[in-house]
């Protein structure tokens, strides 16, 4: 028999292997990103007739200029809607999660039962496909004269993403050491002060993870603005990117350029806040302190 000592991998070899795997995964991820970006600098004919990974010759900005001319207003519309929705969903969801935390840890059995029922309803609101409720929602918006308005779309987004914020934050708040909250209560702090001075600072990576998740989900949402936005001037970027595909042809280079422009805002946010997002995911996986 061959001794196992010949199959042992040293720490240097493990580190090299780990780095090699990471490099391979990064390259695999970057290939389609590179293809999308570089094809936006080609003419429409070049996109059709050349390999997707071939460098743009001739190099032109016309597709990006065309995409920007059509997406500038939808990008602004999306920013004006998505940021308030995400911030409100994360903050109000966190407050709701802390309320559920108190209910489920109450000594009163009635409070615990109520907390479990509310948590089940919040989970239902999170996992219920919004496609299944679009028509009733549109009818409700029309009956209240909110269809096609900014406030109607804001309320519709909050209806779906506020439960998401509450569900995610309830998982993060569950990792907060209970003795911190009990110590604050013994010092006479109110629940409001405990939340903002103890719970929220401790769960800040989780809060930012929730915020980033809601931003990405609401930014990419297609069906809600497709059904609830009736004015073309109020279109969101998730719907506007389809302008380059029509029944008589597709502007492939402009479609690639539009995809790049539509992804810039979530990408920039994730670059600056990504480390908090990773810390939040680690807290979820480990079930320990954040």
N, C-alpha and C positions, 0 to 999 in steps of 0.2 A: 504493500500500500504506500501511496505517496503521502508524505507528511503535509499537514495543513499549513506548516510554516511557509511553504513555497507559494501559497496562495494568499498570504496576507498582504494587504495594501497599506503602505505607509501613509503618514499624514500628508506628506508633500504630494504623493500621487493622488490622494483623495481630493486635495485642494485643486490640483490641476484638472482632474476629471470634472469636478464641480464647476470650475470656471469654463471648461470646454462645453459642458451641457448648457450653461447659461448663454454662452456666445452663440451656440447653434440655435437656441430658442429665440434669441433676439434677432438673429438673421432671418429666421423663418417669419417672425412677426413683421420685420421691416420690409420684406420683399413686396407684399401687396401695398404697403404704405408708399413705398418708392414708386410702384407702378401707377398708383392713383395720382401722385404729385406730378410725375414726369409726363404722363399723358395729357395733363392739363396744359402743358407747354407746347403741345403738338397741334398741327392743323387737324381738322376733322378727317381729311383724307389720309393723313399720316397715321392717325390712330387706327383706322380700318386696315391699312395696307402694311403696317410694320408690326414687329413683335412688341408686346406690351412692355417689355423690360428694356427695349432699345432706347438710347438717349434721344432727346428731341432734336431733330435736324430737319428743317430750320427751327430755331428756338424762338417762340413767339408768346407774347402776353395777351393776345387777343381773346383767348378763351376765358382767362381770368378777368379781363376787363368786362367782357360780356356777362359773365356770371355775377360779378360785383354789381353791375348796373341793375340787375334784376333782384339780387338778394340783399342789397343794402337796407331797404326798408323792412323786409321780413326779418332780417337779423336784429334790427332795432326792436321790432315788435316782440320777438322771442325774448330778448334781454329784459324788456319792460315787464313781461309776464312771468318768465321762469324764475328770475331772481326773487321777486316778492313771494311767489308761490313756494319756492324752496325754503326760504328763510322762515316764513310763517309756518309751513308744515313741520320744519325741524323744531322750532321753538315751542309751538303749541303741542306738537306730538310729544316732545320731551316733558312738558308740563303734565300732559295726560298720562304719560308713562309713569311719572313719579306719583300721581294720584293712584294709579293702579297698584304701584308698589306698596303704598300705604294700606290700601284696601286688602290686598292679598296677605299682608303680614299683620293684620289686625287681630286682636284677641277676640273680637266679636265675630261669631260664626256667620252672622247675616252679612257683615261687610266682606268676608272672604268669599261667600257665595256670589255677592253682587260683583266683586272684582273679577271672578272667573267668568261670569256672564258677559261683562263688558269686554274683557279680553277676547272672548270668543267672537263677539260682534266686531271688534276691531280687526281681528284676524280675517273674518269673513269679508270685511270691507277692503282689506288689502289684497286678498287672493281672488276676489270676484273679478272676472274679466270685464274691463270697461266696455268692450265691444258689445256685450250682452245688455248693457244698460244705456246705450247711446240714444236709441229712439225715445224711451221714456224721458231721458234727460233733455233731449231736444224739445219734446212736447212741453215739459215743465218750463224750460227757458222761454219758449214761445208764449206760454200762458202768462208769464210774469214780465213779458217785454224785455227779457234779457238776452234773447237769442241774437247773436251777432255783435254783442257789446263786449267791451273789455271786462266789465264786472261780471258778466255772465260766464265768460271763459275763466276768469279767476276763481269764481265759486266752483265751477265744474272741476277744475284742476285740484282745488283744495279738497273737494269731496273724495277724490281718489288718493291723493298723496298725503293728506294729513293722517289717515290711519296707518299708512306706511311708516311715517315718521314716528308715530306712537309705538308701533310694533317693534321697530328696530331699536328705538331708545329704551324700550322696556327690557330688552335683552342686555343692553349696556348697563343700565341702572342696576340690574340684578347683580352685577359684578362689584358694585360699590360695597366696601366693608360696612356692615350694619352698625359697628361700634362708632363710626364717624357720625352717622345720623343720630344715634342714641345720645352721644355726647353733646351734640348741638341742641337736642331737645332738652337735655338736663340743664343746659345753660340758659334755657328760656327762649331759644330762637323759634320763630314761627316757621311753618312749612314753606312759606314763600322765601324767607331768608335762607333756610336750609337748602332749598333747591338751587338758588343762584350763588350761594357762597360755599356750598359743600358739594352737592351732587353734580352741578354743571361743570365746575372746574375739574373735578376728578374724572368725569366722563367726556372731557372736551375732545379727545381723539375720536371717541365714538360718535359724538355730536357732529363733528366735521365729516366723518365717514357717512353718516346719515344724510347730511346736507349735500355732499358730493353725489351720493346715489340718487337722491331726488332730483338734483339738477340734471344729471345725465338722463334719467328716465323721462322727466317732463320735457327736456329739450328735444328728445327723439320721438316724443309722442306724435303719432300721425293721425289717428282716427278722431280724436277729440277736436283739434282745430279744423280737420277736414269737414266735419259735420256741423260744428257750432259757429264757425266763422263764415259769414255770408258776404262780407265786403272784401274784394281782392286787395284793397289797400291795407287791410288788417291781417293779411295772411301771415302765418308763422313760417319759419325757415324749413321746418320739417315737411311742410306741404309745398313750399315754393320750389324746392329742388326738383320737383317733377315737371316743372315748366319746360325743361330741356328735352323731354321725351314726349313726342306727340304721335298722332295717328298716321302722319305722313313721313315720319323719319325721326331720327335721334341725333342730337348734337353730342357726340360722344366726348369730344374734348371739353366742351362746356359742362357736360355732366360730371366729368372728373374734377374740373375746377370748382364746380358748385359743391361737390362732396367735401373737398378740402376746406373751402371757406365755411361751410356749415359745421365743420368739426373743430374749428379753431377755438371757439369760446370754451367748450367743455375740456378741450385739451390743455389750454392755458390754465384753467382752474385746477385741473388734476395735477399739472406739473408743480404748481405752487403749494398745493395742499395734499399732494399724494402721500407724503410721509405720514401724515396724520391718518389718512385712509388705511394705510398698511398697518399702523399701530392699532387702529380700531378692529381690523380683521384679525390681527393676532390676539386681541383681547377676546374676540368671539370664539376663536379656536381654542384658546387656553382656558377660558372661563375664569380667568384670574383678574387681578387688578390691572387697570389701564395705565 
